[in-house]
């Protein structure tokens, strides 16, 4: 799951024009991807 989230985070960052490395945080079944300190957070859940 972490590999998928990391790949997805890079795709999302590219689509948003975010040039830094996004941070992927694991919250159990959900993953949050943060683009900067409080600027934007996206959550994705895989089964």
N, C-alpha and C positions, 0 to 999 in steps of 0.2 A: 504494500500500500504506500509506503513512504517513497518508493521509487516513482510510482505513478503520480503521487502528489507533487514531488519535486519537478517532474517533467511538466505537469500541468501548470505549476506555479511559474515556470520559465515561459511557457506559452502565454499565460495570462499577463505576465509582466511585459512581454514583448508587445502584445496587443494594446496594452495600456500606455506604452511608451515609457515604462519604468526601467531605468538603466542600472539600478543596483541589484544585488542578489536578494530575492525574496526569502523571508524566513518561514519555514514550515513548522507548525507546532501540532503535536499529536494530543488530542483530548479524548482518547479512547476510540470510539467508533467514528468520531468526526475529526477532521483535520482543518486547521485554520491557516491561512496563508496571509501574512502581513507584509504590506508594501510600505515600509517606513514606520516611524513611531506614531501610531495613531492616525495615519493618513488614510489608510484603506485596509479593510480586512474582508476577506472572502472565506467562506466556509464550504467545504464539500464533504459529503458522506458517501462512503462506499459500503456495499454489503458483502 
